[in-house]
Amino acid sequence: MNYSIARRAASLSPSVTLAIDSKAKAMKAAGEDVVGFGAGEPDFDTPAHIKAAAAAALEAGFTKYTPSSGIPELREAIAAKFKRENGLTYKPSQVIVSCGGKHSCFNVIFATCQEGDEVLIPAPYWLSYPEMAKLAGATPVILETSDRTEFKVTPDQLRAAITPRSKLFILNSPSNPTGTVYTPEEVRALGDVCVEKGVLIMSDEIYEHLLYDGARHQSVASFSQAHYDHTIIVHGFAKAWSMTGWRLGFLAAPEPIAKAIDALQSHSTSNPTSFAQKGGVAALTGSQEHLSGWLQEYTLRRTTAWKALNAIPGITCVNSKGAFYLFPNISGTGLKSAEFCSRLLEKEKVAAVPGIAFGADDYLRISYATSLANIQKGLERIDRFVRSLKA
């Protein structure tokens, strides 16, 4: 039979990060000693009190449908988190709980963008942003940056890219894939441009708790009522609480946008998993003691990897200020990212993600959400691989 695939699906590029991770896992399953730098998830376990809350919910029979946008208890806890940590006042009705941070991004783009609209996306970008824009019928407009400017887009650059069709600007700080953190002053300046031009902002803040070297996170929504009115914050439990497999995210938005997303979600996924939501409540209201230990370990890993990368001939790397990624420049090796990563995996059994997936073909993404021993072993192999190119 000749199957006809809808254009919106046929035009999508599969997730390169998941493809690399899957290939590395298959090689490991076959007994090969693979070092994986691909996956964007903490290697720490979910804190025990969060797992206990979900287990208790299961034991109590909390296994049925919930309201499509989340249980009131969790929406209230999220609103309280924004007030406590970000100085932002949201009613629970402005909060939507989703099936992961990715789902929150998808919902925002689908609820606000359509055919003829443009979505402004700084590159390097998280690889799903442009694909989501295309699925919504909008056109992704890429704003190029580089390591020379710490991968930051400027207000002038943003202003120059805005047209009458511009609907949404995506701001991701701390950033996946670069680890870049915009200063509060830089965030405000970008927000000012969007307010001036009437462009909505999707602020992806899922890495807000993973900061280094005194970096500060401040939400663009916090600077004025106008900034608040132009901003939709997307967030989730995956990174700061190591709940990637729980598929639990959230967003906060102006009331009309939240209402539209509520309706959209009611016809797509319906509610997030019931007992996972009880774990989300525990994550927000319980102890946060795990974070200091995680950050201490991430800091050691980041420093180790950063120093090792800069010691490799042909590679330079700016240090990250947030998340758990480094984004080294490999242009000095003479290879583009896809070929580099393919040959590296085959020859040295190291899995990294090619920068082309993030709109930056002269770079790699290295996740240091893995053990220090793995980082040291993997970087030794990368060093050996690059030196073999010069031989």
PyMOL commands that set and color helices and strands:
alter all, ss='L'
color gray80, all
select helices_A, chain A and resi 7-10+16-29+48-59+72-86+92-94+101-112+128-135+147-149+155-161+184-197+220-222+225-230+244-246+255-266+274-285+290-310+331-333+337-348+355-358+372-390
alter helices_A, ss='H'
color red, helices_A
select strands_A, chain A and resi 35-36+95-98+118-123+139-144+166-172+200-204+231-236+249-252+325-326+350-351+353-354+364-367
alter strands_A, ss='S'
color yellow, strands_A
deselect
rebuild
show_as cartoon
